[in-house]
Amino acid sequence: MKAVISAILSFVMIGMLCLGDPAYVHGAELAEEISAPAAVLMEASTGTVIWEKDADTKYHPASVTKIMTLLLIFDALEEGKIHLEDTVTTSEYAASMGGSQVFLEPGETQTVDTMIKCIAVASANDACVAMAEHICGTESEFVSRMNERAQGLGMANTHFENCNGLDTDNHMTTARDIALMSRELITKYPKIHEYSTIWMENITHTTAKGTSEFGLTNTNKLIKQYEYATGLKTGSTSLAKYCVSATAEKDGVELIAVILAAPDYKVRFRDATKLLNYGFSVASVYEDKNEEELGTVPVELGVKEEIPVKYDSAFHYMSLDGTSLENVEKIIELPDSVNAPIKENAKAGRAVYKLNGQEIGSVDILYCEGVEKAGFSHCFLKTLKMCLNI
């Protein structure tokens, strides 16, 4: 009996291969082609993991750590705590980092904008620490916030010991966790691509020794080698080996390919390219930003006669089976009227998305404001105005 079942399963598997399902066949081949021990391919808008290999084993991330450093910098910019034109002073500690650096000197000042370029393009350890101290006072406090931010993103297998990725025993993360923080950075702060796609640029050092030019060159060779590349960050140390979180966009599909512990830099970029090509070959994405106005809903028994409504969020849907998403239909479901009282941001209805008659998802529609129930005096005045035609 077992032999019969085994034969049937084998026949089914062969049949699947003969049918040529692209996701199945190519995905199976990909497992043999990816040399690095750990990898993740994620679609950015939905966070869907398309392909993975040893995604939850902890590895040293090297300078890929700087994705979280950049995320906290952009958080501080959004919150108004810092500004791109602010001046950042380099401490002796920051200047002493070694490794990949832009050779900032103690007391040297640079703008936040320049520091971001130094981190995103040249992977500067000294610039990372200078920014950490500028935002939080000390690197240790900044690292505490890095770990808090990681936990908030669900990076359950990550612990940071520093802000730049220099090797230390407990500084560990996973391919999946790197994809999560990469997604947060590029979707919340797409401006990062303005920095991560710079190939070469000069900065100016102004110190007691005078003024000199220093050239930044992007450590991510995919920016030149891969036509769809948009970033994001490389890393390499003796413990981490060669790592990269590579982002790319093609035909509205944005992907994140994470490679950890590759044996050399060529394998790192080759594996990332294979993942990205595979993702673009199987993934199609539908996006509705839901930016149009929805109008109002009539209110009964309230101090207002109508209430405006809004979408709760944008809508994203991804297909991996080659299905065309050109015919996605959106249906707005709202009540004919609503009775007061109504709370602000309470659910009013939803936008339903269908493909070939099947629901593929929905977005809640919310009331933009609250409406109190009308009291006697309000009803009396309303009636009086109607009678007097005013």
N, C-alpha and C positions, 0 to 999 in steps of 0.2 A: 504493500500500500504506500509506504514512504517513497519507494522508488517511482511509483506512478505519479505521486504529488510532485516529486522533484522534477520529473520529466515535463509535467504540465507547466510548472513555474518557469523552467528553462525555455519552453516553447513561447510562453507569454513574453518573457524578457527579449527573446530573439525577435518576436513580432514587433515589440515596441521599437527596437533598433531599426528594423526594416521599414517601419512607418516613417522613420526619420524625424521624430519629434526633436526639434532643435535644442530645446532647453535640456532635455534628457541626455542626448548624445553628446552635445558640446560640454555640458556640465560634467559628465563622466570623464571625458577626455581632459578637461581642465584639471581634475584632481591629479592626473599624472604629469601635467605640465608645470604646475606651481611648485617651485623648488624650495621656497622658504617654508619653515616649519609652521608658521601661523599667518593666516590671512583672512580678511573679511571684505566683501563687496556689498556696499549699502547704497540704496537709492535715497537721495537726500530729502525730497519733499515728504515722503511717507515714512522714512526710517526703516523701510523693509530691507532685511538682509537677503540678498539674492544668492550669495554663495559664501561659504565659510570653511575654514580649515583650522582646527585647534584654536577656536576663537576665544576660549575662556581660560587658557593657560597663561600664567603670569610670566612676563618677560620684562627685561630692562628696556625702556623706551628711548633712551638717549634724548636727542634734541626734539623729538616729536612731542616731548613734554611741553615745549613752548607753545603748542596749540592752546593749552589751558592758560598759560601766561598771557597770550594774546587775547583770549576770551575775557579774562579779568580786566585787561586794559580797556577793551571795548565796552565792557560793563561800566567801568568808571567814566568813560567818555559819555555814554548814554545817560548816566545819572548826573552828569554835570560836575562831577568831582574833579575832573581834569579836562583840559582842552588841548587840541592838537598844537596850538601855538605856545602852550606853556613851556617854560624852561625847566629842564631837569639837570640837577647837578650830580656828577659822578663822585661817589665816595671812594676812599682808599680800598675798602672791602670790595666794592663792585669792580674796581679797576684790577683787582688781584685775581680774577676768576681763572684766567688761562683758558686753554682749549680754543674752540672757535670764538673769535672776538674781533672787535673793530679797533682795539687798542685805545680805548678811552683812558684819559689820564685823570688822576685825582683832582677834583676841582673843575674839571672841564664841564661845560654845559652844552646841551643839545636840546632841541625841541622834542616834544612828545612825538610829533610826526616823524622826525628823523630817527628817533629811537625805535619806532615801530618798523621802519624800513630796515634798520640794522638787525632786528630780531627776525623779521619775516623773510628777508632776502639773504642776509649773510649769517644767520643763526648765531648772533652775537651773545655770548654768555654774559659779558660785562654790561651790555645794554639791558638784558633781562633783570639783573639784580638792581641796576640803577632805577628802572621803572618800578620794581617791587618796593624799593625803599621810598620812592616818590609817592606811591599810592598808599602804602600801609605803614611807613616809618621804618620797618625792618623786613628783611626777607622772611624771617620765621613767621611773622604775622601774615604776610602775603601767602605763604605756603599753606597756612591754616585755612585761609579762604579758598585756596585751590582745592583742598581736600573737601571742604564744605560744598563747593560748587560741583565737584565730582559726585558726591553722594546725592545731591539734588538731581543730577542727570541720570541716576541709576547705575553709575559706574562702580558696581559692587566689588570688583576685584582690583581696585586701583588705590595706591597710596603714594603720595608725593613727599619727598624729603627736601627738594629744592625746586627752584623755578626755572632751571635751565637744562636739566637732564644729565648733569655730570654723574658718573657712576657712584652709587652708594648702595649698600646691601638691601635696604628696605624700599628703595625707589622702584616700584613695579606697577605694571598695568597689563592690559590684554588688548588683543586686536579689536574685539568688540567694543571695549570701553573707549579706545581711541576713535573708533568710528562714531561713537555717541558724542564725544566732545567736538569732533570735527564737524559733525552735522549741526550742532548747536552754533558753532562759530559761523559757518558759511550761510546758514539760513537766517539767523538772527542779525548777523552783521555782514551782509554781502560785500560791504566796502573792503573787507579783508582782501578780496581778489585784486583790488587796485594795487595792493602791496605785494601780494604773493606772485603776481605775474610780471613784476619788474625783473628784467634779465640782468641789466647792469646799470649802475648809477653811482655817482660820486657824492660823498659827503665832505664837509669841511671841518677839520679839527682846528680849533682856536684855543691855544694854551699859552702858558708863560713862555714857551719856546718859539711861539709864532703861529703862523697859519699854514696849514698843509692840506692837500686833497688826499682822500682815501677812497679807493674804488670798491664798491659792493658788487659781488657777482652771485647770482642765485645758486644755491646749493642743489636746487631741484632741476636736474637736467631735462626732465620731461617738459618743462616750459618751452624748450627749444626742439625737443625730439618728438613731441606728441601734439598734434594739431588742436586737440580739444582740451588740453590741459589748462586748468585755472589755478592751480596751487597744489599742495598746501604747505607741507613741512617734511623735511628729511631729518635723519638722525643717525649717528654712528659713534660707537665707543667700543672698547675692547670687550666689554661684557654684553652690550646690546647687539653687537655686530652691525648690520646695515638695515635701517628701517625707513619707512616712508608712509605718510598718509597723503595719497594723491587724489586730487579732485579734478573732475573734468565735466564738461557739458556739451551735449550734442542734441540738436533737434528738440530742445526743451526738456531733455532728460539730464539730470545732474547726479553724478555718481561719486562715491568715495571708495577708494581702494586702499586698504591698509595692509602693509607687508611688514612682518617683524622677523628679526634675527636671520636675515638673508646672509649668505656667506660672503658676498661682495656687492659692490655698488651696481654692477651690471645686472646681477640677478634681481636685485631690489627693483630696478626700473623695468626690467623685462617682465617680471611677475606682475607688477602693477599694470603695465600695458596690456597684458593678456586678460587680466580681470576686467579692465575698463572696456576692452573690445568685446568681451563676452557679454558684459552688461548692456552695452549699446545694441548688441545683436538680438537680445531677447526682451528688453524692457521697453514698454511704451507707457507714457504718463498722461493723464488728463488732469488739468488744473483749472479751477474756477476761483478767481480771487474774490468774488462776491463783493465787488465795490459799488455796484449800482444801488440806488435808493429803492426801498421797498414800499414806500408810502405809509399809510396809516390804517388803523383798525378802529371802527366806530366803538364808542364807549357808552354803555348804559348805566344809569344811576350814579354817574360820577360828576366831579367838579369840572371835568373837561369832556368835550364831545367826541374827541378822537385822540389816538395815541400813536406816535410813530414807532416803527419797528425796524430792526437791523439784523443782519447776519451775525451769528456768534463767531464765525471764523471762515477762512477760505476752505476749499475742498480739494483734496488730492486723491487720485486713484491710480494704481499701477497694475498693469497686466504683464505677465511673463510668458503668455502662450501665443503671442503674435496676433491677438484679437485687435481689430481696428477700433479705436476709441473716438472716431469721428462722429458717431451717431449717439453719443451720450445725451440723454434728455433730462432737463431739470424741471421738476414740478413743485410749485409753491403751495404749501398747505397752511392756510390761515383761517381763523374763525370769521364768520360774517360780522360778529360783534362780540364784545366782552363786557362783563359786569364788573364795576368797581366794587371794592378797592383792588388796585393792581400794583404789584411791587416792581420797582425798577429792575431790569435784567431778568425778570421772570420769563419762562418759556411761553412764547406766543404760538409757535407752530414749528414747521421745519421745511427745509428745501430737500426734496428727495431726488436722487439721481438714479436713472435707469439706463441700462444698456440692453438692447434687444428685448425689452419688456421686463427684464429682471432688475430688481433693486440692487445697486452696488454700493450704496452708502447714503448718508444724509448729514445735513448741518442744521443745528437748531436756529430758530429765529426768535429773537428776544425783544421785549418791550424796552424802548429807549429811556423811559422815565416812569415814575410812579404816578398813580392817579388815586386820590382819596375818594371815598364814597361821599356823595352829596348829602348835606344835612338839610333840615327844614328851611333855614333861611336862604340857602342857595336855591332850593327848588321854588320857594316863594318868589324870589327876585327873577328867576328865569321865567316863571309863569307870568309875572307882572310885565316883563319886557315883551313877551309874546302878545299879551293883551293890548299893550300900548303901541305895538309894532315898532319898538325901538331896540 
